[in-house]
Every structure is written in C-alpha cells, then in structure tokens.
Amino acid sequence: MGFLDKAKSAMDQAVASVDGALTSATTGAGSKQAEPYLRDLGVLAYLEATGRPPADIEEQRARCNQALYQIESQAPFNLAMTSLAPPPPAAATPPPPPGAASAPAADPGAGAPPPAPGTVAPPPAPGTVAPPPPPGTVAPPPPSGA
C-alpha cells in the first residue's frame, strides 16, 4: 500500500469520526426526548393563532415547558429552525423586511448635489480638476465675426 493510499484511508477515517460526532451532537438523546414537547408547543401556538385554543392551553403549555426545562438541564438539545434554509455564508447585510421603506439607490454618475443658492462651493482637492459649471450659469461666448 502506497503513501497516498494510507493518507486517503486516514482521511476517510477522520471524516467518518467527525460526521459521527456532529450527528450525535445535533440529534442526541436530549433532542429525541424534547421533540414531542417542542411539537406540542408548536401545535398550541398554531391553535391559539388561528383562534382555536384548547380550554386548558395554559396547563398544556406549562406541562411542555416544564418537561423541556428538565430535559435541557440533563443534556442540551438542538433548537435550530429546521423549516428555514440556512443563511448564505457571504450575507453582509440582511434585506429590509417586506413593506419597509428603502432608501433610493444613489446614481453613481450624479456626483455631489449642487450647493444651496447663495453659498460658495469649496475649492477642489489638490491634483483634481473642478467639474464644468452647470449649463445656463455662465454667459455664452459672443458670436464670432460680428
């Protein structure tokens, strides 16, 4: 058996070991015990949101919460949302919520806004050329040949 074959075998064993550890960490005994109580809490929340709560909703909610507190004190369990896709890794800023007012996108060719009437624009930075004045602010040159 060559060196590369031995390295590949060792890598495969390490990957299998890590996969096993991750699986047991996310689906341990605590998660399996907690699952029915978490589902029951979800059902209670749904029934309440749709206007159909059971008469003993507070007692059922307290029973589920008490069982979950007891399970969690013995072993942590996975509380990750399973119906949502995980966020993309390169998400810099979250999108605004639906219906939120968004700021208008800046026009890259617009440049800086014009100064207020009666104010003097600051001088251009050293080594830069000042932009031409807006049309209509400078008198046109006299006609030639007149």
Long-range contacts (C-beta under 8 A, 24 or more apart in sequence): 26-78, 26-80, 27-78, 28-75, 28-76, 28-77, 29-75, 30-71, 30-72, 30-74, 30-75, 30-76, 30-77, 31-77, 31-78, 33-71, 33-77, 34-67, 34-68, 34-71, 34-72, 34-77, 37-64, 37-67, 37-68, 37-71, 38-64, 38-68, 40-64, 41-65, 41-68
